[in-house]
């Protein structure tokens, strides 16, 4: 019978082949001491069944294989469907590697047989890691060349760009031909990434051919297709493809949300047409009441000139359903709807001059639309994107979204255990001149003193103000000089006590050293310009980040942010790619458009750099409606012959950019933060959390002699210092401790000591281990555990088992106690008989 709290191990149920590329990077780290110590002691079929309890010893086929057929009966179809979904995901993000023989099977180009020497050599070239990096570099060069294009280019620059573009087109064509010859056209064109590459190459060659024969109109049309060239970067980045896949799978749900949104838009649009159609016209002369009076000229008091009266309409209006939908969409982005609402409040009637606040009931229309659509329905997009993004990330990591909380806990704790390292304990230095600095930095009041100095330094730097008296400036400088001296002395003491190599190992020490160098530069270059000195002093303010170490709540939030950075990079790269594409299209389409009120020297598409800044402004929903209006300008406000008129394409251009970037992709940043923050909160509700493992690291440090191991006799005290459920706690009974010892199978090192990582793995395993469904997550866990503990499948010999050692010690203690009691009773009986 198994002891209480034991779990049957699923680790031996499935042994996949070792493939480094399938293993999570966080799970690959291993400890050499633990690995060597576990070579003759690992898991066996009886790992959780000690020999003293009648369990088997040794690895038997299927002994520890969970009965998947009974445990998951009725779920096979669901698991299968999830795995099919995961296969679809991997098919887009580049998963599912095929073997070399499968890739080269079948003839190529109808004449080159399979496994031909030419195809073998080309395959080696294409599959080499440097090939993708070289193509990515060419993609980057192509993007730079595109960014240098503009409406008024220098002829010499244009000729240079055309030459470079021709060379890049030749390189990408060669890549396409090499892959077709290697894999055959049929197998090449089946991959979605290759389809995109092939389409870009074909359109590029068509553009060059038409330019050579003189088809100028067709060339102008095909030049727009150059904008999709940066999409080649998607074929080289699996992370960006994963983000794109999450957005693509959200389209179905977003269509449903869009239908609901469109229904409300149409309802409010029709209502707006019925109420406000033709009522937003006004005469430039405010003294006029009716349209027929808006004729002739009048004296403009603002300009001081006599000007003609004009009867004009507002740009955002409800004259028809199309204009009403555009006005409502602008209003849903909460940009520029103020003027639209004021026009509705001032409306009087058709062909009548508006009067201020003549129609206050119109306020209800705008409030109802903003609350229902802008505040409520529009945020459904955020919910849909967050759900799909979380689902796709779960599929990409586990091949199933049906993991229970226990399975998630076991997977996360395995990652944590295999990632942690013991605190390095430095022995006291032998050199006489290092002993005093080492004693100072090891004192328990040293770190609190430095933290207090950091807080004081920040407070002094924050106490300045404009127009402060000279004596206060001098006092601040003196105090800052004293703090700088303290931090310099701190760095010197640590370098002397630890030596520079050991000092540089800590990331916080490196951070401090850079700040100290900045402080020294501040003192050295104080004679230079004040602006340069202020820039250097900014580094000193960053010293306050050291306070994060002592603030657990802030440290947890910072960890959430750090965990989100890889996903931020993928989402940010995709957003930047779309910015690039829209900027290029904007320069080609609106680069020569005449400037207006919003399209001015600060926001325009006359150059690529300004276009990027303009689109950043549009992404933040800042006066983008005015830009859309100015980019659609038509005669008589512009001259068609001069080519400075806008295009009606500004409507789909700006509206699509706002929907894709502002409403969808930018909300992915929020989704990433929310997902990681929820994961951190879920960890606190588990039986074990990563914070508990950090507590184990701190307690283990108290028994460690610097070798990353502890004495076998100290292990009993260690588990009593650790709170349940990972340990037993200080008030545990002897029976509970005995059962706990029997449930642990920690192998001892060659010199009879207890290793760090294998110990925490067995402690975590005792509490959190559970059956994992077949899939990539389970394979990763098993492979990583076997890499950390190479001999984990071998039985634990009794002479190397900590549990056996503790049982022997306890038996010996009990026997000594019994023997002592017997001897005492005999002595007492002998003394009584003598008496």
Secondary structure, DSSP 8 states (H G I E B T S, - for coil): ---TT-----GGG------GGGS-GGG----HHHHHHTTT----TTTTS-GGGT---S--TTTT---HHHHTTT-HHHHHHHHHHHHHHHHHHT-----HHHHT-S-BTTTB-TT-HHHHHHHHHHHSHHHHHHHHHHHHHHHHHHHT--TT--HHHHHHHHHHHHHHHHHHHHHHHHHHHHH-HHHHHHSHHHHHHHHHHHHHHHHHHHHHHT-HHHHHHHHGGGGGGGGHHHHH-HHHHHHHHHHHHTHHHHHHHHHHHHHHHHHHHHHHHHHHTT-S-EESSTT--BGGG--SEEEETTTTEEEE--EE--SS--SSHHHHHHHHHHHHTTSSHHHHHHHHHH---TTB---TTS-TTHHHHHHHHIIIIIIIGGGHHHHHHHHHHHHHHHHHHHS-S---HHHHHHHHHHHHHHH----------SSHHHHHHHHHHHSTTHHHHHHHHHHHHHHHHTT--TT--HHHHHHHHHHHHHHHHHHHHHHHHHHHHH-HHHHTTSHHHHHHHHHHHHHHHHHHTTTS-HHHHHHHHHHHHGGGGGGGGG-HHHHHHHHHHHHHHHHHHHHHHHHHHHHHHHHHHHHHHHTT----SSSSSSS-SSSHHHHHHHHHHHHTTSSHHHHHHHHT--TTSS-TTTT----THHHHHHHHHIIIIIIIIHHHHHHHHHHHHHHHHHHHHSSS-HHHHHHHHHHHHTT--SSSEEEHHHHHHHHHHS-TTTS--TT--HHHHHHHHHH---BB-TTSEEEHHHHHHHHHHHHH-----SSHHHHHHHHHHHHHSTTTTS---GGGBHHHHHHHHHHHHHHHHHHHHHHHHHHHHHHHHH-
